[in-house]
Amino acid sequence: MSLYKAIGTITVLLVALFTVAQAVSAQGRPPTLTIYSGTIAISGAPAPDGLLIRAQVRDYISEPRPIIDSRYQFLVVHPPDDSYNKEIVTFTINEVRADEYDVFIIALPRVVKNFDLTFPTLPQPTPTATPVPPTPTKTPQVALPSAYTGEIIIAGGTTPPDSTLVARVGGYESLPAFINGNLYTGLVLDPRDLSLVGGTVEFILNGFTASNTGIYQSGTSNGEFDLIFVGIPTATPTPVPTDTPAAPTATPTATPTFTPTSVPPTETPTATPVPPTETPTPSPSPPTPTPVPPTATPVPPTTTTATPLP
């Protein structure tokens, strides 16, 4: 039964080949072609599936056929004209040539079965050069700030005055937020480190960590992000003192103190003004008379009479 099938298959192939040959002849090509089939071994081992085999006659190269179960089938060799008559037919897999070869003969179409081929080595696929795009200049990437606002909720109390609220992610700690009563605003995380994105954000008020946490996301605004603190000591109100009447204080007896008699101040004499001295106006001096020598006048002698004593 298998023999009849084989004969039938060969008959069908020959009819098909004859039809193709007639069509080719009508186009001016030689009415001949050869079809090869067989097994393939590489370095003594069955060839792996997926490889492609081709036949070549001078510059003519056939269409490739796949290798399946270490076999190839229906490898058609059909050169363009009769100048290829009696030329060598070689078989290649990725440019590795088989040890066997054939001679192309212009005649009736041929079907060459069991044309087994052996290859010395496993052919290496020809690497296709992949164009490498130019490396773009990397722009430094940084994480963007993330802002928080909301209410501070303290179990059993209110936010102490002059409180300090900060946020912390990894080793980064933010600047203090602005606190107004129990509300906080302006709490900004800006670590600029992409490795911290997705990290846990802790909130610390006066050294106490909030019960809830956040997740650091680059470039987000988190409104109404309320923070809950438990165990923070609250300020105890200072009692207002009540006015208590003071006990009467004994008035000390005044001790008499000797008061020295004051000495009246010495009167400072007032300087009497001295009238200014009138500067005499010089009178013109009379001319000095020329001295005249005196003339001697004779004086008569005086007679003195003695008076007797009683």
Beta strands, then each sheet from edge to edge (+ up, - down):
strand 1: 34-42
strand 2: 45-46
strand 3: 52-57
strand 4: 60-61
strand 5: 65-66
strand 6: 71-77
strand 7: 88-93
strand 8: 96-103
strand 9: 110-112
strand 10: 117-119
strand 11: 146-154
strand 12: 165-169
strand 13: 172-173
strand 14: 178-180
strand 15: 183-189
strand 16: 200-205
strand 17: 208-209
strand 18: 214-215
strand 19: 221-222
strand 20: 227-229
sheet 1: 2+ 1- 6+
sheet 2: 2+ 1- 9-
sheet 3: 2+ 1- 10-
sheet 4: 4+ 3- 5+
sheet 5: 4+ 3- 7+ 8-
sheet 6: 14+ 15- 11+ 19+
sheet 7: 14+ 15- 11+ 20+
sheet 8: 13+ 12- 16+ 17-
sheet 9: 13+ 12- 16+ 18-
end
